[in-house]
Amino acid sequence: MQPDFTFEQFQTMTPLDAGNIWAYLLDHHADRITVKRRKPALENIERIFNATFKLANDVGFRAMNLRDLCQETGLSMGGLYGYITTKDQLAEMIGDVVRHATHQVPLLFDSIVDPLDRLEALIRSSIYISEILQPWFYFVYMDSRVLQPALRHAAKNSELYVQSLFADVIVRLPSRPPGSADLLASHLMATFQDWYVKRWKYRAADITPDQFAASAVRMMRGYLS
């Protein structure tokens, strides 16, 4: 695939999307989830996490509790315990989804040799995967500060991993502006983090994922070329 792929093209190859994410959670956390009937388990997992994102936005993850989650989902406490028993488990599973996505997506572009082309592919895929999984990325960005230390550390490491991917490509550029590759990578990260943190701004301006990605890529190539 060429590095200037579109959002539509990316959706055909992404490892996680709105259709398979529930199956990923069910299979990856099968040792924790005691409900064995697959169809109702998938439906309830979707209900639980959608309710979590809603409550986290409405009252904050720190303030919400499992009883709030039961009320929002319509599940009993016993029914909820078939999937999670603490809020930390919820946060851990959300972080796991983001971590899996950010580790798997870059592997799609290992064959791209040219550094600027590879950077473009990484930028586009980062924007597009955060569009597909916007509530998950938003939660990790906004709510990781209220999590237990181990979960906060995992969230930070996930972000630093993506930043290191950008930095590793930047240092391979035959000529680049002076300064730290890590700092330049951090600037690129901040560009596309704005996309999933402040979706209201781009939605109001009727900006599509492709338009945002194209603009971010033009800025990157204009400065690093």
VOPAGU-2260 file (C-alpha; in pm, 1 decimal, decimal comma):
REM VOPAGU-2260
SITE   aa  ch    i         X         Y         Z
SITE  MET   A    0       0,0       0,0       0,0
SITE  GLN   A    1     122,5     351,9     -80,3
SITE  PRO   A    2     193,9     577,1     221,4
SITE  ASP   A    3     -84,3     819,2     123,1
SITE  PHE   A    4    -359,7     563,7     187,7
SITE  THR   A    5    -704,4     690,6     280,8
SITE  PHE   A    6    -916,4     626,3     587,0
SITE  GLU   A    7   -1137,2     394,7     384,0
SITE  GLN   A    8    -835,9     191,7     271,6
SITE  PHE   A    9    -699,7     177,0     625,1
SITE  GLN   A   10   -1028,9      37,1     753,6
SITE  THR   A   11    -980,8    -271,8     536,0
SITE  MET   A   12    -654,5    -365,6     711,2
SITE  THR   A   13    -676,1    -235,7    1067,6
SITE  PRO   A   14    -629,2    -508,2    1334,2
SITE  LEU   A   15    -907,4    -363,3    1552,3
SITE  ASP   A   16   -1233,4    -199,3    1456,4
SITE  ALA   A   17   -1583,3    -146,0    1590,9
SITE  GLY   A   18   -1682,2    -492,2    1469,5
SITE  ASN   A   19   -1409,5    -712,2    1614,1
SITE  ILE   A   20   -1301,0    -522,8    1924,2
SITE  TRP   A   21   -1551,7    -702,2    2147,2
SITE  ALA   A   22   -1431,2   -1041,3    2028,8
SITE  TYR   A   23   -1073,3    -932,9    2098,6
SITE  LEU   A   24   -1163,7    -840,6    2457,1
SITE  LEU   A   25   -1358,7   -1159,5    2514,2
SITE  ASP   A   26   -1080,9   -1382,0    2381,5
SITE  HIS   A   27    -788,7   -1191,3    2531,3
SITE  HIS   A   28    -943,3   -1180,6    2878,9
SITE  ALA   A   29   -1108,4   -1522,1    2872,5
SITE  ASP   A   30    -939,0   -1615,1    3201,3
SITE  ARG   A   31   -1126,2   -1331,6    3374,6
SITE  ILE   A   32   -1462,3   -1346,0    3197,6
SITE  THR   A   33   -1673,2   -1627,1    3339,0
SITE  VAL   A   34   -1963,8   -1596,2    3092,1
SITE  LYS   A   35   -1912,6   -1870,2    2833,2
SITE  ARG   A   36   -2206,8   -1814,7    2596,5
SITE  ARG   A   37   -2035,6   -1611,7    2327,5
SITE  LYS   A   38   -2323,0   -1411,6    2177,8
SITE  PRO   A   39   -2459,2   -1265,8    2505,4
SITE  ALA   A   40   -2102,6   -1218,3    2629,9
SITE  LEU   A   41   -2013,4   -1006,2    2326,5
SITE  GLU   A   42   -2332,5    -803,2    2361,6
SITE  ASN   A   43   -2273,2    -738,3    2732,0
SITE  ILE   A   44   -1907,5    -646,9    2684,2
SITE  GLU   A   45   -2012,5    -386,4    2427,9
SITE  ARG   A   46   -2277,4    -257,8    2667,7
SITE  ILE   A   47   -2033,8    -239,3    2960,9
SITE  PHE   A   48   -1763,5     -46,5    2779,5
SITE  ASN   A   49   -1997,9     193,1    2602,9
SITE  ALA   A   50   -2155,1     266,7    2941,6
SITE  THR   A   51   -1809,3     315,5    3093,7
SITE  PHE   A   52   -1715,9     575,8    2834,4
SITE  LYS   A   53   -2047,4     755,2    2883,4
SITE  LEU   A   54   -2011,5     765,8    3262,5
SITE  ALA   A   55   -1646,1     866,7    3242,2
SITE  ASN   A   56   -1746,4    1162,5    3023,4
SITE  ASP   A   57   -2052,0    1254,4    3232,2
SITE  VAL   A   58   -1925,1    1218,9    3590,8
SITE  GLY   A   59   -1559,5    1119,8    3555,7
SITE  PHE   A   60   -1401,9     777,1    3592,1
SITE  ARG   A   61   -1287,3     850,0    3947,1
SITE  ALA   A   62   -1641,3     936,9    4059,3
SITE  MET   A   63   -1825,6     651,7    3889,8
SITE  ASN   A   64   -1869,0     316,2    4062,3
SITE  LEU   A   65   -1985,0     -31,1    3967,7
SITE  ARG   A   66   -2339,6      39,3    4084,7
SITE  ASP   A   67   -2352,6     329,8    3837,9
SITE  LEU   A   68   -2236,1      87,9    3571,6
SITE  CYS   A   69   -2508,2    -162,1    3664,3
SITE  GLN   A   70   -2771,8     108,8    3637,8
SITE  GLU   A   71   -2640,4     229,7    3302,3
SITE  THR   A   72   -2610,8    -117,4    3150,0
SITE  GLY   A   73   -2916,2    -278,9    3308,6
SITE  LEU   A   74   -2698,9    -563,4    3440,1
SITE  SER   A   75   -2719,0    -687,5    3796,8
SITE  MET   A   76   -2408,4    -671,0    4013,2
SITE  GLY   A   77   -2376,4   -1047,4    3979,8
SITE  GLY   A   78   -2411,0   -1018,3    3603,4
SITE  LEU   A   79   -2145,2    -748,1    3591,7
SITE  TYR   A   80   -1908,3    -962,8    3799,5
SITE  GLY   A   81   -1912,0   -1216,4    3517,5
SITE  TYR   A   82   -1696,7    -968,7    3324,4
SITE  ILE   A   83   -1521,8    -739,0    3571,9
SITE  THR   A   84   -1509,6    -705,5    3949,2
SITE  THR   A   85   -1328,4    -371,6    3985,6
SITE  LYS   A   86   -1294,5     -41,1    3801,0
SITE  ASP   A   87    -922,1    -108,1    3768,8
SITE  GLN   A   88    -999,4    -411,4    3555,5
SITE  LEU   A   89   -1205,1    -191,3    3325,4
SITE  ALA   A   90    -919,8      56,3    3292,4
SITE  GLU   A   91    -671,4    -224,3    3236,8
SITE  MET   A   92    -879,5    -369,3    2953,8
SITE  ILE   A   93    -922,7     -27,9    2790,1
SITE  GLY   A   94    -548,7      29,6    2810,1
SITE  ASP   A   95    -490,0    -315,6    2664,5
SITE  VAL   A   96    -697,3    -230,1    2356,0
SITE  VAL   A   97    -504,3      91,9    2294,1
SITE  ARG   A   98    -171,0     -79,5    2355,8
SITE  HIS   A   99    -257,1    -365,1    2119,3
SITE  ALA   A  100    -360,7    -123,1    1846,5
SITE  THR   A  101     -52,4      97,2    1880,1
SITE  HIS   A  102     178,2    -204,3    1870,5
SITE  GLN   A  103      10,2    -388,9    1584,1
SITE  VAL   A  104     -69,7    -107,6    1340,0
SITE  PRO   A  105     294,7       0,4    1276,7
SITE  LEU   A  106     381,5    -357,3    1175,6
SITE  LEU   A  107     169,8    -304,5     864,0
SITE  PHE   A  108     432,7     -63,6     729,9
SITE  ASP   A  109     758,8    -245,8     803,4
SITE  SER   A  110     823,9    -282,2     430,5
SITE  ILE   A  111     826,9      94,9     366,1
SITE  VAL   A  112    1191,6     192,7     328,7
SITE  ASP   A  113    1187,6     567,8     264,0
SITE  PRO   A  114    1185,5     746,6     604,3
SITE  LEU   A  115     945,9    1024,5     502,0
SITE  ASP   A  116     707,8     774,4     343,9
SITE  ARG   A  117     722,4     562,8     658,7
SITE  LEU   A  118     652,9     869,2     874,1
SITE  GLU   A  119     354,2     950,8     656,9
SITE  ALA   A  120     219,7     597,8     696,2
SITE  LEU   A  121     268,1     613,0    1074,5
SITE  ILE   A  122      99,0     952,2    1100,6
SITE  ARG   A  123    -195,9     850,9     885,2
SITE  SER   A  124    -242,6     519,1    1064,3
SITE  SER   A  125    -217,9     687,2    1407,0
SITE  ILE   A  126    -489,3     934,7    1311,8
SITE  TYR   A  127    -709,3     670,2    1154,2
SITE  ILE   A  128    -684,6     413,8    1435,8
SITE  SER   A  129    -760,7     686,4    1690,5
SITE  GLU   A  130   -1066,2     777,4    1481,6
SITE  ILE   A  131   -1189,0     417,5    1484,5
SITE  LEU   A  132   -1117,1     377,3    1858,2
SITE  GLN   A  133   -1172,6     739,0    1964,2
SITE  PRO   A  134   -1342,6     668,0    2301,6
SITE  TRP   A  135   -1064,9     426,2    2395,6
SITE  PHE   A  136    -780,3     666,7    2309,5
SITE  TYR   A  137    -964,6     956,1    2472,5
SITE  PHE   A  138   -1011,1     758,8    2794,6
SITE  VAL   A  139    -643,2     665,1    2817,5
SITE  TYR   A  140    -537,5    1023,4    2750,0
SITE  MET   A  141    -784,1    1192,2    2985,7
SITE  ASP   A  142    -841,7     942,5    3267,0
SITE  SER   A  143    -508,9     765,0    3313,7
SITE  ARG   A  144    -410,9    1027,6    3570,9
SITE  VAL   A  145    -669,8     891,4    3817,6
SITE  LEU   A  146    -569,0     526,5    3776,8
SITE  GLN   A  147    -354,0     312,2    4001,5
SITE  PRO   A  148      24,4     368,6    3956,3
SITE  ALA   A  149      78,9      49,4    3755,4
SITE  LEU   A  150    -197,2     142,5    3510,8
SITE  ARG   A  151     -72,4     501,2    3481,6
SITE  HIS   A  152     274,4     366,1    3407,9
SITE  ALA   A  153     136,9     134,1    3137,3
SITE  ALA   A  154     -51,5     424,9    2973,2
SITE  LYS   A  155     263,7     638,0    2968,7
SITE  ASN   A  156     469,0     354,4    2823,6
SITE  SER   A  157     213,7     306,6    2545,9
SITE  GLU   A  158     248,3     670,6    2442,3
SITE  LEU   A  159     627,0     663,5    2469,4
SITE  TYR   A  160     635,7     353,2    2250,9
SITE  VAL   A  161     459,8     533,6    1965,8
SITE  GLN   A  162     683,7     836,9    2014,6
SITE  SER   A  163     990,2     612,9    1990,5
SITE  LEU   A  164     865,5     474,2    1658,1
SITE  PHE   A  165     849,9     826,3    1516,9
SITE  ALA   A  166    1190,6     917,2    1662,0
SITE  ASP   A  167    1354,3     603,4    1520,0
SITE  VAL   A  168    1240,1     703,4    1170,2
SITE  ILE   A  169    1340,4    1068,8    1212,0
SITE  VAL   A  170    1701,0     979,6    1299,3
SITE  ARG   A  171    1724,7     790,4     968,6
SITE  LEU   A  172    1645,6    1098,8     760,4
SITE  PRO   A  173    1949,2    1186,4     545,3
SITE  SER   A  174    1904,6    1552,3     638,4
SITE  ARG   A  175    1680,4    1692,3     906,0
SITE  PRO   A  176    1647,7    2006,1    1116,7
SITE  PRO   A  177    1878,0    2027,6    1417,6
SITE  GLY   A  178    1748,9    1921,1    1754,4
SITE  SER   A  179    1632,9    1612,3    1936,2
SITE  ALA   A  180    1456,5    1346,7    1730,2
SITE  ASP   A  181    1254,4    1259,6    2039,7
SITE  LEU   A  182    1133,9    1620,0    2067,2
SITE  LEU   A  183    1039,0    1631,3    1700,2
SITE  ALA   A  184     854,8    1301,8    1745,1
SITE  SER   A  185     673,8    1449,4    2045,2
SITE  HIS   A  186     555,6    1742,0    1830,4
SITE  LEU   A  187     418,4    1498,0    1572,6
SITE  MET   A  188     242,3    1304,7    1848,7
SITE  ALA   A  189      79,5    1623,0    1980,3
SITE  THR   A  190     -54,2    1697,3    1632,7
SITE  PHE   A  191    -260,7    1383,2    1601,4
SITE  GLN   A  192    -349,5    1362,3    1972,8
SITE  ASP   A  193    -541,1    1683,2    1915,8
SITE  TRP   A  194    -756,0    1491,4    1668,4
SITE  TYR   A  195    -902,1    1245,9    1917,5
SITE  VAL   A  196    -895,4    1471,9    2225,9
SITE  LYS   A  197   -1073,7    1767,2    2063,9
SITE  ARG   A  198   -1305,2    1597,6    1819,4
SITE  TRP   A  199   -1571,1    1864,1    1883,2
SITE  LYS   A  200   -1349,7    2125,5    1718,7
SITE  TYR   A  201   -1297,9    1930,6    1396,1
SITE  ARG   A  202   -1655,0    1805,1    1386,5
SITE  ALA   A  203   -1780,2    2163,7    1406,3
SITE  ALA   A  204   -1549,3    2259,1    1119,2
SITE  ASP   A  205   -1660,9    1952,7     918,3
SITE  ILE   A  206   -1302,2    1823,2     891,6
SITE  THR   A  207   -1274,9    1458,7     782,7
SITE  PRO   A  208   -1004,5    1215,2     897,8
SITE  ASP   A  209    -851,9    1228,1     549,0
SITE  GLN   A  210    -837,5    1608,2     549,5
SITE  PHE   A  211    -677,8    1618,6     893,3
SITE  ALA   A  212    -424,7    1349,2     801,4
SITE  ALA   A  213    -332,9    1522,6     474,9
SITE  SER   A  214    -274,0    1850,0     657,8
SITE  ALA   A  215     -59,7    1681,7     925,5
SITE  VAL   A  216     145,9    1505,0     659,0
SITE  ARG   A  217     201,3    1825,9     461,0
SITE  MET   A  218     328,0    1996,6     776,0
SITE  MET   A  219     560,0    1706,1     854,6
SITE  ARG   A  220     702,5    1684,9     503,0
SITE  GLY   A  221     736,9    2061,0     475,6
SITE  TYR   A  222     949,8    2075,4     789,2
SITE  LEU   A  223    1148,8    1752,2     762,7
SITE  SER   A  224    1209,5    1734,6     387,5
